[in-house]
Amino acid sequence: MAEGVRLFRAGELAEARARLEQARKAGLDSRSLYYNLGVVCYQLRDYPAAERWFLRLLDGPDHALARYNLGLVALADKREPAARRWFASVREADAPEKIHSLAAQQLARLDASGESAAVGEVTTGAFLSLGGGYDSNLSATPETSPSNRGSGYAELVAAGSVNKPLDGATWLTWDGLGFSVNYPGDTEFSQQLVQGRVAAMTSWNGWTFGARPGISRSWLGGEQLETRLGLELLAHAPSCWLVRTLGCRLSLAADRVDGGTGYRSYDGQWYQFRVSSHYNAGRLEASAEYRLEINDRQDLRAPDYFASLSPTRHEWRLDTLYRTSPAWKIGAELSVRYSRYRDPHQWLASGDLIVQRRTDWLTGLGLVGEYHLDRNWLLRPRWLFRHQESQLERYDYRRHTLQLSLEGMF
């Protein structure tokens, strides 16, 4: 720990963090260690990690200083409503005069940033990803299928958001997303999607709650695939379930789906419940997620064929990243999805009617890396293997995807 403090004072922040984390792993459990880790992570702009370390100090004698530092972290992370809440809690607590004064100054600055505390300052954010790679099985069909073929592709993702604070605890968020993946020579598999949403958000007792209606439209091979109109209810917190190093997120969503010309069988409703948890301590980042998806679609009907398009799906996912150096992170991802279709498929084979329910097991395994070029840009190489085993053999497939993308956040 002493070596970590010395390196911090010398300005060697990454090495200072590494030494402090070594002290933690070696068994040191002290408020001084947590405070120094919080300060170093704050200086390194790892705001989620800094928040987790300062949260550990809330139940001790230095809780007022911890609240003030949590306000600074939230402010640097452009979460002004949360920053205002932490600074206000310092004023309401039995805080030393100096910390009380500093918190009051921060609140005054926040109030002066707009016409009033109820108006606040509009903030924006943006994400851009340019990528390309190779997909070994565009149609996700068995290896014996004539449509089983691979191709190179190019991918573009662009997203942006605008946040408008209403007061110290509520705000509005508008966000938009555009996605496109194109396969030269196999344009029937090219896909595009645009999406727009608006959310009303509020924070209370360390949690953030919101309601987010939205609309999206997607295309496949240049033809309209789906138009979705829906609502999502969400809640998230930086620490939950009595474990301060775990953050969590809950959401419940429902969409009305309208298929385009040629895809009317996809008309219907879509519902999803999702719960996820993330862990970020030192060099390791990890997240786990469970999703329940329920579909109620029109289904595909013909005189001699019926296919259910209404699966109920359970999906489990685990992602990890480990920082090997200040610039590099490497990790892995594992996913398992079980799908059971509501009604049995039916078709004629040699004059006989075959009736069989479709169930699928889809497993995915991936390796990923992140090379940070600077504060805003990174390169992400990624390999992903997916294998689906279905009760109906026509839906079995194996698929490899290799991609390199340049990603930026602003």
C-alpha positions in Angstrom: 0.0 0.0 0.0 2.8 2.4 0.8 4.4 1.7 -2.5 1.0 2.4 -4.2 0.7 5.8 -2.4 4.3 6.7 -3.4 3.6 5.9 -7.1 0.4 7.9 -7.0 2.2 11.0 -5.6 4.8 10.5 -8.4 2.0 10.5 -11.0 2.3 6.9 -12.0 -1.4 6.2 -11.7 -1.7 2.8 -13.4 1.2 1.3 -11.4 -0.2 2.8 -8.2 -3.5 1.2 -8.8 -1.8 -2.2 -9.5 0.1 -2.0 -6.1 -3.0 -1.0 -4.2 -4.9 -3.9 -5.7 -2.1 -6.2 -4.8 -2.4 -5.0 -1.2 -6.1 -5.8 -1.3 -5.5 -9.3 -2.7 -2.9 -9.9 0.0 -5.5 -9.4 2.7 -5.3 -5.7 3.6 -8.8 -4.5 4.6 -8.7 -0.9 5.6 -10.6 2.3 4.9 -7.4 4.0 4.0 -6.9 1.5 1.2 -10.4 1.9 -0.1 -10.0 5.7 -0.1 -6.7 5.6 -2.0 -8.2 3.1 -4.5 -11.1 5.4 -5.1 -8.9 8.4 -5.6 -6.6 6.5 -8.1 -9.5 5.1 -10.0 -11.1 8.6 -10.2 -7.9 10.0 -11.6 -7.7 7.2 -14.1 -11.3 8.1 -15.1 -12.6 4.6 -14.2 -15.6 6.1 -12.5 -17.6 2.9 -11.9 -14.6 1.5 -10.0 -14.1 4.7 -8.0 -17.7 4.7 -7.1 -17.6 1.2 -5.8 -14.6 1.9 -3.5 -16.1 5.1 -2.1 -19.4 3.3 -1.4 -17.5 1.1 1.0 -16.8 4.1 3.2 -20.5 5.2 3.7 -21.0 3.2 6.9 -18.0 4.6 8.8 -16.8 7.8 10.4 -15.7 9.3 7.1 -19.1 8.9 5.5 -19.4 12.7 4.7 -16.1 12.7 2.8 -17.3 9.6 1.0 -20.5 11.3 0.0 -18.7 14.3 -1.3 -16.3 12.1 -3.3 -19.2 10.1 -4.8 -20.7 13.5 -5.9 -17.4 14.3 -7.7 -17.4 10.9 -9.4 -21.0 11.3 -10.6 -20.2 14.8 -11.8 -17.2 13.7 -13.8 -19.2 10.8 -15.2 -21.8 13.4 -16.4 -24.5 12.2 -14.1 -25.5 15.5 -12.7 -28.7 14.4 -11.0 -26.8 11.8 -9.0 -24.0 14.3 -8.2 -26.6 16.8 -6.9 -28.1 14.1 -4.7 -24.7 13.2 -3.1 -23.8 16.8 -2.5 -27.2 17.5 -0.9 -26.8 14.5 1.4 -23.5 16.0 2.6 -25.3 19.1 3.7 -28.0 17.1 5.4 -25.4 14.9 7.3 -23.3 15.7 10.3 -20.4 16.8 8.2 -17.3 18.7 9.1 -17.5 22.4 8.2 -14.9 22.2 5.4 -16.7 19.3 3.6 -20.1 21.0 4.2 -18.7 24.1 2.6 -17.2 22.2 -0.4 -20.5 20.4 -1.0 -22.4 23.7 -0.9 -20.0 25.2 -3.5 -20.6 22.3 -5.8 -24.3 22.6 -5.5 -24.0 26.4 -6.3 -22.0 25.6 -9.4 -24.6 23.1 -10.5 -27.3 25.6 -10.0 -25.4 28.3 -11.9 -24.8 26.0 -14.9 -28.4 26.6 -16.1 -31.1 29.2 -15.5 -32.2 27.3 -12.4 -31.8 24.0 -10.6 -35.0 22.7 -12.3 -33.6 23.5 -15.8 -30.1 22.2 -15.6 -27.7 21.7 -18.5 -28.4 19.5 -21.5 -25.7 16.8 -22.0 -25.1 14.6 -25.0 -23.3 11.3 -25.8 -22.4 9.4 -28.9 -21.1 6.0 -30.0 -19.6 5.0 -33.4 -18.3 1.6 -34.5 -16.8 0.8 -37.9 -16.1 -2.9 -38.4 -15.6 -5.7 -40.8 -14.9 -9.4 -40.8 -15.9 -12.9 -42.0 -19.1 -14.9 -41.4 -18.9 -18.6 -42.2 -22.6 -19.3 -42.4 -24.8 -16.4 -43.5 -28.1 -18.3 -43.5 -27.6 -20.2 -40.3 -28.4 -23.6 -41.9 -26.9 -27.1 -41.7 -23.6 -27.8 -43.4 -25.4 -30.0 -46.0 -27.7 -27.2 -47.0 -26.9 -25.5 -50.4 -27.4 -22.1 -48.7 -24.6 -22.8 -46.3 -21.9 -20.4 -47.4 -19.6 -17.7 -45.9 -18.8 -14.2 -46.9 -16.9 -11.1 -45.8 -19.0 -8.2 -44.4 -18.8 -4.6 -43.3 -20.7 -3.2 -40.3 -21.6 0.2 -39.1 -23.2 1.2 -35.7 -24.0 4.8 -34.7 -25.9 5.9 -31.6 -26.5 9.1 -29.8 -28.3 10.4 -26.7 -29.5 13.8 -25.3 -30.2 14.2 -21.6 -32.3 17.0 -20.1 -32.4 17.4 -16.3 -35.7 18.5 -14.9 -34.6 18.8 -11.3 -32.1 17.1 -8.9 -33.6 13.7 -9.3 -35.5 13.5 -12.6 -34.5 13.9 -16.2 -35.5 13.1 -19.8 -33.4 11.1 -22.3 -33.7 10.9 -26.0 -31.6 8.3 -27.9 -31.3 7.0 -31.4 -29.5 4.0 -33.0 -28.6 3.1 -36.6 -27.2 -0.3 -37.6 -26.1 -1.8 -40.9 -24.3 -4.9 -42.0 -23.6 -5.6 -45.6 -22.4 -8.7 -47.4 -20.9 -8.0 -50.8 -22.3 -10.4 -53.3 -24.9 -11.8 -50.9 -27.1 -8.7 -50.5 -30.1 -10.9 -49.6 -28.6 -11.3 -46.1 -27.7 -7.6 -45.6 -29.5 -6.1 -42.6 -30.4 -2.5 -41.4 -32.1 -1.2 -38.4 -33.1 2.3 -37.1 -34.5 3.0 -33.6 -35.6 6.0 -31.6 -36.6 6.2 -27.9 -37.5 8.7 -25.2 -37.2 8.0 -21.5 -38.4 9.6 -18.3 -36.0 8.8 -15.5 -35.8 9.4 -11.8 -33.4 8.5 -9.0 -34.3 7.4 -5.5 -32.4 5.8 -2.7 -29.4 4.8 -4.9 -31.6 3.4 -7.7 -32.6 4.8 -11.0 -36.0 4.1 -12.5 -37.4 4.8 -15.9 -40.1 4.3 -18.5 -38.9 4.3 -22.1 -41.3 4.1 -25.1 -39.7 3.6 -28.5 -40.1 2.7 -32.2 -37.8 0.8 -34.6 -37.8 -0.5 -38.1 -35.6 -3.2 -39.6 -34.9 -4.5 -43.2 -33.5 -7.7 -44.6 -32.1 -7.9 -48.1 -33.5 -4.4 -48.8 -37.1 -5.4 -47.8 -38.9 -4.2 -44.7 -38.7 -7.0 -42.1 -40.3 -5.6 -38.9 -41.7 -2.4 -37.4 -41.8 -2.4 -33.6 -43.6 0.0 -31.2 -43.1 -0.7 -27.5 -42.5 0.3 -24.0 -39.7 -0.6 -21.5 -39.7 -0.2 -17.8 -36.2 -0.3 -16.2 -34.4 0.0 -13.0 -30.6 -0.1 -12.2 -28.2 0.7 -9.4 -24.4 0.8 -9.0 -24.6 -1.5 -6.0 -27.4 -3.9 -5.0 -28.4 -7.2 -3.4 -26.4 -6.3 -0.3 -23.1 -6.6 -2.2 -21.6 -3.2 -2.9 -19.2 -4.5 -5.6 -22.1 -5.7 -7.7 -24.2 -3.4 -9.9 -27.5 -4.6 -11.3 -30.1 -3.8 -13.9 -33.7 -4.9 -14.4 -36.0 -4.3 -17.3 -39.5 -5.4 -18.6 -40.4 -4.7 -22.2 -43.3 -5.2 -24.5 -43.5 -4.6 -28.3 -46.2 -4.6 -30.9 -44.6 -6.1 -34.0 -45.8 -5.5 -37.6 -44.1 -7.6 -40.3 -43.4 -6.0 -43.7 -44.6 -7.3 -47.1 -43.7 -11.0 -47.2 -43.2 -11.2 -43.4 -46.8 -10.9 -42.2 -46.5 -14.1 -40.3 -44.2 -12.2 -37.9 -47.1 -9.9 -36.8 -47.9 -10.1 -33.1 -46.5 -9.3 -29.7 -43.0 -9.6 -28.1 -42.3 -9.6 -24.4 -39.0 -9.6 -22.5 -37.8 -9.7 -18.9 -34.1 -9.1 -18.3 -31.9 -9.1 -15.2 -28.2 -8.5 -15.3 -25.4 -7.9 -12.8 -21.9 -6.5 -13.3 -18.7 -6.6 -11.3 -15.8 -4.4 -11.7 -12.8 -4.6 -9.3 -9.3 -3.9 -10.1 -8.2 -5.5 -13.4 -11.3 -7.7 -13.7 -14.7 -6.8 -15.2 -17.5 -9.4 -15.4 -21.2 -9.4 -16.2 -23.9 -12.0 -16.0 -27.4 -11.8 -17.6 -30.6 -13.7 -17.8 -33.3 -13.1 -20.4 -36.8 -14.5 -20.7 -38.4 -13.8 -24.1 -42.0 -14.6 -25.0 -43.4 -14.3 -28.6 -47.0 -14.4 -29.7 -46.8 -14.2 -33.5 -49.3 -15.0 -36.3 -47.1 -17.9 -37.4 -46.5 -19.3 -40.9 -49.5 -21.2 -42.3 -49.9 -23.0 -45.7 -52.2 -25.8 -46.9 -49.5 -28.5 -46.5 -47.2 -26.7 -43.9 -47.3 -25.0 -40.6 -44.3 -23.4 -38.8 -44.6 -21.8 -35.3 -42.8 -18.4 -35.1 -43.7 -18.0 -31.4 -40.9 -19.3 -29.2 -40.4 -18.9 -25.5 -36.7 -18.4 -24.9 -34.5 -18.6 -21.8 -31.0 -17.1 -22.3 -28.0 -17.0 -19.9 -24.9 -15.0 -20.7 -21.5 -14.4 -19.0 -18.9 -11.9 -20.2 -15.4 -11.2 -18.7 -12.6 -8.8 -19.4 -9.2 -8.7 -17.8 -6.9 -5.7 -18.0 -3.4 -7.0 -18.9 -1.8 -3.6 -19.4 -3.0 0.1 -19.4 -3.9 -0.3 -23.1 -5.0 -3.9 -23.4 -7.9 -5.9 -22.1 -8.7 -9.5 -23.1 -11.8 -11.6 -22.3 -14.2 -14.3 -23.1 -18.0 -14.6 -23.5 -20.3 -17.6 -23.0 -24.0 -17.8 -23.8 -26.6 -20.5 -23.7 -30.2 -20.1 -25.1 -33.1 -22.6 -24.9 -36.1 -22.1 -27.2 -39.4 -23.9 -27.2 -41.9 -23.1 -29.8 -45.5 -22.8 -28.8 -47.2 -25.1 -31.3 -45.8 -28.2 -33.1 -44.6 -27.8 -36.7 -46.6 -29.8 -39.3 -45.6 -30.8 -42.8 -46.2 -33.6 -45.4 -43.5 -36.1 -46.1 -44.2 -38.9 -48.7 -47.9 -38.3 -48.2 -47.7 -38.6 -44.4 -48.4 -35.7 -42.0 -45.5 -35.1 -39.6 -46.2 -33.3 -36.4 -43.2 -32.3 -34.3 -42.5 -29.5 -31.8 -39.4 -27.5 -32.3 -37.0 -27.0 -29.4 -33.4 -25.5 -29.8 -30.3 -25.3 -27.7 -28.0 -22.5 -29.0 -24.5 -22.2 -27.4 -22.0 -19.4 -28.1 -18.4 -19.1 -27.2 -16.3 -16.1 -28.0 -12.9 -14.4 -27.4 -12.6 -10.6 -27.4 -9.9 -8.0 -27.0 -9.8 -4.3 -26.4 -6.9 -2.1 -27.4 -7.4 1.5 -26.2 -5.9 4.0 -28.6 -6.8 6.9 -26.3 -9.5 8.0 -24.0 -12.2 7.9 -26.7 -11.1 5.2 -29.3 -10.4 1.5 -29.1 -9.8 -1.4 -31.4 -11.9 -4.6 -30.7 -10.9 -7.9 -32.3 -13.6 -10.6 -31.7 -14.1 -14.3 -32.6 -17.4 -16.0 -31.9 -18.6 -19.6 -32.4 -22.2 -20.5 -32.3 -23.7 -24.0 -32.4 -27.4 -24.8 -32.5 -28.9 -28.2 -31.9 -32.6 -28.4 -32.8 -35.3 -31.1 -32.4 -35.8 -30.4 -36.1 -32.6 -31.1 -37.9 -33.2 -28.5 -40.6 -32.5 -25.8 -37.9 -29.1 -27.3 -36.8 -26.1 -25.1 -37.7 -22.6 -24.1 -36.8 -21.3 -20.6 -37.4 -17.9 -18.8 -36.9 -17.6 -15.0 -37.0 -14.4 -13.1 -37.0 -14.5 -9.3 -36.7 -12.3 -6.3 -36.1 -13.9 -2.9 -35.2 -12.9 0.6 -34.4 -15.1 2.1 -31.7 -15.4 5.5 -30.3 -17.4 7.1 -27.5 -17.8 10.9 -27.1 
